[in-house]
Amino acid sequence: MQYISIKKELRENNKIVYLVGALTLKNAKGDTKQIIPHPLGDNFLEFETVEDAIRAIEISGFKYILPDGTKPQATTRPDTKGKNYEELIYETLIEQTNDMNSSVVGAALVALGELKDIKLIELFIEKMGEENETIRTSSINALLQFGAGAVKYLIKSLKDDNWVRRNSAVISLSRLIDSESVNPEKIFTYLIEMTNDKNHVVKISAITALGKAYKLYKKENKNSN
């Protein structure tokens, strides 16, 4: 098991912060989409308390070294109250999606996405409507794990009252188009409808996605001839 060191730093006005090594995840364009705790990271996450730093590291699946250089002592197995490991882990990760720290929430969503459990899709749909970019991006990345299996849920979200969730749904469909994991012909009508959305951000996303979808459609039909 790899360790991440927590560094204590004194700032102006005697403010103390705790720094955790982190890995920067970027999209194909090189834009930063998420920063997560990682031993090989070239970046840092900043926390106001050492407890927040520890929690973020543990959710990311690593162990920690405290600012004084000590490692946590081994603990006995927690009382699971009759729950099996699957129930305990799901409950723990889902609980962390309500944390006040967006990086912690993002890490929990990424971890849940790795499970590829269809029962979690509604949670990812809910979180992709958040205004915080880290949470939205983590939710979208989790949904993309399901490939074409997420399409029907995303199409339903196109009717959501929350424009952020509608926009996230369009972005998710666009990324599924990029990965060629969805038949573009099946979503033409939905994207065309979204180009008339009352929110200009959603409209722009829909226009871009529609262009990608038609480009892929032409490519597939050319190859089939």
Backbone torsions as a table, in degrees:
resi	resn	phi	psi	omega
1	MET	NA	130.1	-179.8
2	GLN	-84.8	151.1	-178.8
3	TYR	-111.2	149.3	172.5
4	ILE	-118.3	127.4	179.4
5	SER	-80.5	136.7	174.0
6	ILE	-98.3	121.2	-177.5
7	LYS	-104.5	133.3	178.3
8	LYS	-95.8	130.1	-176.4
9	GLU	-133.6	135.4	179.2
10	LEU	-95.4	124.2	-179.1
11	ARG	-106.0	-172.9	179.1
12	GLU	-61.3	152.5	180.0
13	ASN	60.8	29.0	177.5
14	ASN	59.8	25.7	177.2
15	LYS	-79.7	131.7	179.3
16	ILE	-103.9	132.5	175.8
17	VAL	-127.7	160.6	-179.1
18	TYR	-120.4	124.0	-175.1
19	LEU	-104.6	137.6	-179.6
20	VAL	-126.9	128.0	177.2
21	GLY	-57.5	137.4	-174.0
22	ALA	-142.2	155.6	179.1
23	LEU	-105.0	132.7	179.8
24	THR	-92.9	120.0	177.7
25	LEU	-96.9	131.4	-177.5
26	LYS	-124.9	158.4	176.7
27	ASN	-88.1	-174.9	-176.2
28	ALA	-62.9	-23.7	-179.9
29	LYS	-86.8	-3.4	-179.9
30	GLY	88.1	7.0	179.2
31	ASP	-82.4	139.6	179.1
32	THR	-70.5	127.5	179.8
33	LYS	-112.5	-28.4	-177.8
34	GLN	-161.8	148.1	175.6
35	ILE	-126.3	121.5	-176.4
36	ILE	-127.1	149.0	177.5
37	PRO	-57.7	134.4	180.0
38	HIS	-161.9	138.7	-178.6
39	PRO	-62.3	-28.4	-177.6
40	LEU	-99.8	14.1	-176.0
41	GLY	-66.7	150.2	177.4
42	ASP	-107.6	15.6	-177.9
43	ASN	-135.9	-179.0	179.0
44	PHE	-136.5	144.7	168.2
45	LEU	-104.0	143.4	-175.6
46	GLU	-113.3	132.4	-179.2
47	PHE	-128.0	149.8	-178.7
48	GLU	-81.0	-26.1	179.8
49	THR	-130.1	154.8	178.5
50	VAL	-68.5	-28.6	178.4
51	GLU	-64.5	-40.3	177.6
52	ASP	-64.9	-39.5	179.6
53	ALA	-64.0	-44.4	179.5
54	ILE	-61.6	-44.0	-177.5
55	ARG	-63.3	-42.3	179.3
56	ALA	-63.6	-40.4	179.2
57	ILE	-65.0	-46.0	-177.6
58	GLU	-64.9	-38.3	178.4
59	ILE	-65.1	-31.5	179.2
60	SER	-76.5	-6.4	175.3
61	GLY	94.3	15.9	-179.1
62	PHE	-118.1	168.0	172.6
63	LYS	-100.5	169.6	-172.9
64	TYR	-127.9	157.6	171.1
65	ILE	-117.9	125.1	-177.0
66	LEU	-69.1	162.2	-178.7
67	PRO	-55.3	-27.2	179.6
68	ASP	-85.7	5.0	176.1
69	GLY	91.1	-0.8	-178.8
70	THR	-89.2	153.6	177.2
71	LYS	-104.2	154.3	-179.6
72	PRO	-64.9	144.4	177.7
73	GLN	-75.6	145.3	177.8
74	ALA	-61.3	137.7	-179.3
75	THR	-113.5	159.4	177.1
76	THR	-75.1	160.4	179.8
77	ARG	-59.6	130.0	-178.5
78	PRO	-64.9	156.2	176.5
79	ASP	-71.9	113.9	-176.5
80	THR	-87.2	-5.5	178.3
81	LYS	53.2	44.1	175.9
82	GLY	84.4	-1.4	-178.5
83	LYS	-86.9	144.7	174.8
84	ASN	-81.4	173.9	-175.7
85	TYR	-62.0	-38.5	-179.5
86	GLU	-60.7	-46.8	179.7
87	GLU	-63.5	-41.6	-178.1
88	LEU	-66.1	-43.0	-178.8
89	ILE	-68.5	-44.6	178.2
90	TYR	-59.1	-47.2	-178.4
91	GLU	-60.6	-42.1	-178.5
92	THR	-64.8	-48.1	-177.5
93	LEU	-66.9	-41.7	179.8
94	ILE	-64.2	-38.4	177.3
95	GLU	-59.5	-37.7	-178.5
96	GLN	-71.2	-15.3	177.3
97	THR	-72.9	-5.3	177.1
98	ASN	-107.2	10.1	-179.5
99	ASP	-64.8	154.8	179.9
100	MET	-74.0	-21.4	-178.7
101	ASN	-91.6	122.6	-175.2
102	SER	-65.0	-31.5	179.1
103	SER	-68.0	-36.7	176.6
104	VAL	-65.6	-45.5	178.2
105	VAL	-60.5	-45.0	179.3
106	GLY	-59.7	-42.9	179.9
107	ALA	-64.2	-39.9	178.9
108	ALA	-65.0	-40.2	179.1
109	LEU	-66.2	-40.2	177.1
110	VAL	-61.8	-44.6	179.8
111	ALA	-62.7	-42.6	178.6
112	LEU	-66.3	-36.0	178.7
113	GLY	-61.5	-33.7	179.5
114	GLU	-64.2	-22.4	-178.7
115	LEU	-75.6	-21.1	178.2
116	LYS	50.9	45.3	-179.9
117	ASP	-98.0	119.8	-176.5
118	ILE	-58.5	-26.9	-178.6
119	LYS	-67.8	-15.8	-178.2
120	LEU	-90.7	-7.0	-175.0
121	ILE	-58.8	-41.6	-179.2
122	GLU	-60.8	-35.1	176.5
123	LEU	-64.5	-44.2	179.8
124	PHE	-65.2	-38.3	177.5
125	ILE	-62.4	-43.3	179.3
126	GLU	-61.3	-47.4	-174.9
127	LYS	-72.4	-22.5	179.9
128	MET	-74.8	-3.1	174.7
129	GLY	-94.7	3.0	179.4
130	GLU	-72.3	149.1	178.4
131	GLU	-75.1	-24.7	-179.7
132	ASN	-70.6	126.8	-174.9
133	GLU	-65.3	-39.5	179.9
134	THR	-60.1	-44.5	-179.7
135	ILE	-67.1	-44.0	178.9
136	ARG	-60.1	-48.5	-177.4
137	THR	-62.5	-41.8	178.8
138	SER	-63.7	-39.0	178.6
139	SER	-65.5	-44.2	179.1
140	ILE	-62.8	-44.8	179.3
141	ASN	-60.8	-38.0	178.3
142	ALA	-65.8	-41.5	179.4
143	LEU	-64.9	-36.1	-178.3
144	LEU	-65.9	-18.5	176.8
145	GLN	-61.9	-23.2	-177.1
146	PHE	-89.6	-6.6	178.6
147	GLY	57.9	-135.2	-178.2
148	ALA	-62.6	-19.5	179.9
149	GLY	-65.9	-16.3	-179.6
150	ALA	-91.6	-10.4	-171.2
151	VAL	-59.3	-46.4	-176.3
152	LYS	-64.0	-31.8	178.4
153	TYR	-73.8	-36.7	178.6
154	LEU	-69.1	-39.6	178.3
155	ILE	-62.5	-40.7	176.8
156	LYS	-61.2	-36.7	-178.3
157	SER	-71.0	-16.4	178.0
158	LEU	-64.9	-16.8	-180.0
159	LYS	-98.9	3.2	-175.7
160	ASP	-65.5	148.2	178.7
161	ASP	-69.7	-25.2	-178.7
162	ASN	-81.5	114.8	-176.3
163	TRP	-67.3	-28.8	177.8
164	VAL	-64.7	-41.2	178.2
165	ARG	-67.7	-39.5	177.2
166	ARG	-61.3	-44.5	-179.1
167	ASN	-65.5	-40.0	178.0
168	SER	-63.3	-36.3	178.5
169	ALA	-64.8	-42.3	178.3
170	VAL	-64.7	-43.6	179.0
171	ILE	-61.4	-41.5	178.8
172	SER	-62.3	-44.1	178.1
173	LEU	-62.8	-39.0	179.0
174	SER	-62.3	-41.2	179.8
175	ARG	-70.6	-32.1	174.6
176	LEU	-67.5	-33.2	175.6
177	ILE	-66.0	-43.9	178.6
178	ASP	-57.3	-39.1	-177.8
179	SER	-83.2	-2.7	179.5
180	GLU	58.1	33.2	179.2
181	SER	-100.1	6.6	179.4
182	VAL	-137.6	143.8	177.0
183	ASN	-74.4	111.5	-174.6
184	PRO	-61.7	-30.3	-178.0
185	GLU	-62.4	-28.4	-177.4
186	LYS	-75.6	-13.6	-177.9
187	ILE	-118.9	5.6	178.2
188	PHE	-52.8	-53.0	-173.8
189	THR	-62.5	-35.3	-179.6
190	TYR	-69.3	-41.4	179.6
191	LEU	-69.0	-37.8	177.5
192	ILE	-61.3	-43.3	178.3
193	GLU	-61.7	-37.7	-177.8
194	MET	-72.1	-16.9	176.0
195	THR	-68.9	-9.5	176.8
196	ASN	-106.6	14.5	-179.9
197	ASP	-59.6	150.0	-177.9
198	LYS	-73.2	-14.5	178.8
199	ASN	-101.3	129.0	-174.5
200	HIS	-68.7	-29.5	178.3
201	VAL	-65.2	-43.7	178.3
202	VAL	-64.4	-40.8	179.5
203	LYS	-60.1	-45.3	-179.7
204	ILE	-61.8	-44.0	179.1
205	SER	-62.3	-41.4	-178.9
206	ALA	-66.3	-41.1	179.1
207	ILE	-61.8	-45.2	178.8
208	THR	-62.6	-45.4	-179.4
209	ALA	-64.6	-37.8	179.9
210	LEU	-64.3	-40.5	177.1
211	GLY	-61.7	-42.8	178.2
212	LYS	-63.6	-42.9	-178.2
213	ALA	-61.9	-44.1	-178.5
214	TYR	-69.9	-35.6	176.9
215	LYS	-60.9	-44.9	178.6
216	LEU	-66.2	-38.8	178.8
217	TYR	-60.0	-45.6	179.2
218	LYS	-64.7	-39.2	179.6
219	LYS	-62.5	-44.6	-178.7
220	GLU	-66.5	-39.5	-179.3
221	ASN	-72.9	-31.7	176.6
222	LYS	-65.6	-41.8	-178.7
223	ASN	-69.7	-24.9	-177.5
224	SER	-84.0	-14.8	-179.7
225	ASN	-86.1	NA	NA
